[in-house]
Amino acid sequence: MSLDARVLTDWFAERARPLPWRAPGTSAWAVLVSEIMLQQTPVSRVEPSWVDWMARWPLPSALAAATPADVLRAWGKLGYPRRALRLREAAAVIASEHGDVVPSDVDTLLSLPGIGAYTARAVAAFAYRKRCPVVDTNVRRVIARAVHGAGDAGPASTTRDLADADALLPPDDELAAQMSAALMELGQTVCTVRNPRCADCPVFDACAWQHAGRPAYDGPAKPVQRFAGTDRQVRGLLLDVLRDTSTPVPKSRLDLAWSDAGQRDRCLDSLLVDGLVEQNADGLFALPGDH
């Protein structure tokens, strides 16, 4: 069973959320920034940060010239702050080796610091309107249901997942790029994990899951991610202390951020190893570039 590209793209043209990085004339750099920010982070948190970021650093060279401390402060509460520093590294390469223009070729994009397979394909499809399968958890779920009749997608398989998406895309570059965006939007807004809004689905009549009687997902259990009390939370609290000051602070200031000394020290050490925090000769701690 296949899905009608025109049905999906017409639905997308009418119902897609008006996200700022989808606006006509948006640069490939702006699309790249949005894709990095959106990794494991909700759109509602990304949108205001993306707007501020693009106003401050509209070109890769502008970001490359910023200090790591300024970049981490601007990243704020988006989470996974190593993404911010890797984006700055990628910006430096784009500025120095690609004339301040984000490459359009997937292999070249993959050579940039911090750019993985999903992001490279997303930039090629959404910024450069290429026929390039783009697969995230939302696309995998839509394909699992609409094409394979399963309640949800099982464990990821890059080869299989890309082949499934590729088989759905029409040969025309622009139409394929629109369909890639439509599949993702459908999974994010209609064909959701819980309580999918099937009555609003543009491919309801063609959906294999509907024809199969909407069977429940019976694959391996999916891990539930928690945040409270994790090292990720503690790392964020330690970074919050340093983001709120422009001068190095003693360790006693950081000790106030979390009561478990063992976990706190382990997280501080990991931040130092990751280059997100620096310790100066006086033993004080700061964001990289703050002295």
Beta strands, then each sheet from edge to edge (+ up, - down):
strand 1: 278-279
strand 2: 285-286
sheet 1: 1+ 2-
end
